[in-house]
Amino acid sequence: MLARVTTFMGGAEHIDEGLAMFRDTALPEIEHQPGFDGALFLTDPEDRIVYAITFWETEADLRASAGLSKRLADTAGRQFGSKTETDSCEVALSTIPALVG
């Protein structure tokens, strides 16, 4: 399993709006992508950082979803005044039931 981690820096005063956008707009689009296997939305208001993490079954699925991910992240970054960075990594260990296996 692989993960895409998109970090939004700044704009933390809009965390509730960002979560609503992720849940209501981005997630429904992402969920329809082949190989999608879940998501997390983590916030650190003190440091003004938000992490949107999506999980993918294969590297091919991760790559195939890259264009959509970039478009959604760019839109959110503009809307909430955040700088964004995106990285991909392998999930080496998880105790989250949906991610085990």
C-alpha positions in Angstrom: 0.0 0.0 0.0 1.2 3.5 -0.8 0.2 6.9 0.5 0.1 10.4 -0.9 0.7 13.1 1.7 -0.3 16.6 0.8 0.8 19.3 3.3 -1.0 22.6 3.4 1.1 25.3 5.2 -0.6 28.5 6.3 -4.3 29.3 6.1 -5.0 27.2 9.3 -7.7 29.7 10.3 -9.7 28.0 7.6 -9.3 24.4 8.9 -13.1 23.8 9.3 -13.7 25.1 5.8 -10.9 23.0 4.4 -12.2 19.9 6.1 -15.6 20.5 4.7 -14.2 21.0 1.2 -12.1 17.8 1.6 -15.1 15.8 2.8 -17.7 17.2 0.4 -15.8 18.0 -2.8 -12.4 16.3 -3.0 -13.1 13.0 -1.3 -16.1 12.0 -3.5 -13.9 12.6 -6.6 -10.9 10.7 -5.1 -13.1 7.8 -3.9 -14.0 6.9 -7.5 -10.4 6.4 -8.5 -9.2 2.9 -9.0 -7.1 1.6 -6.1 -8.3 4.2 -3.6 -8.0 2.7 -0.1 -8.9 5.4 2.4 -7.9 8.9 3.6 -7.0 10.8 6.7 -7.2 14.6 7.3 -4.8 15.7 10.1 -4.6 19.2 11.5 -2.0 21.1 13.6 -3.6 24.5 14.1 -0.8 25.7 16.3 1.8 25.3 13.5 -0.8 26.2 10.8 -0.3 22.9 9.0 -2.9 20.5 7.6 -2.1 17.0 6.2 -4.4 15.3 3.7 -3.3 11.7 3.3 -4.8 9.3 0.8 -4.0 5.6 0.5 -3.6 3.6 -2.7 -3.4 -0.1 -3.4 -0.6 0.0 -6.0 2.0 2.4 -7.4 0.1 2.4 -10.7 -3.0 3.6 -8.8 -1.1 6.3 -7.0 0.4 7.5 -10.3 -2.9 7.4 -12.1 -4.5 9.6 -9.5 -1.7 12.2 -9.5 -3.3 14.7 -11.9 -6.6 14.7 -9.9 -4.7 15.1 -6.6 -2.7 18.0 -8.0 -5.7 19.8 -9.3 -7.6 19.4 -6.0 -4.6 20.5 -3.9 -3.9 23.5 -6.1 -7.6 24.5 -5.8 -7.6 24.1 -2.0 -4.3 26.0 -1.7 -5.6 29.0 -3.6 -8.9 29.0 -1.8 -7.4 28.9 1.7 -4.1 30.8 1.0 -1.9 27.8 1.7 1.4 26.7 0.3 1.2 23.0 -0.7 3.7 20.2 -0.9 3.0 16.6 -2.0 5.0 13.5 -1.3 4.4 9.8 -1.8 5.6 7.0 0.3 5.1 3.3 1.1 3.0 2.4 4.2 5.5 0.2 6.1 3.3 -0.5 9.2 -0.2 0.4 10.2 -2.4 -0.5 13.2 -5.4 1.3 11.6 -7.8 -1.6 10.9 -8.8 -0.2 7.5 -5.1 -0.1 6.5 -4.0 -3.4 7.8 -3.5 -6.2 5.3 
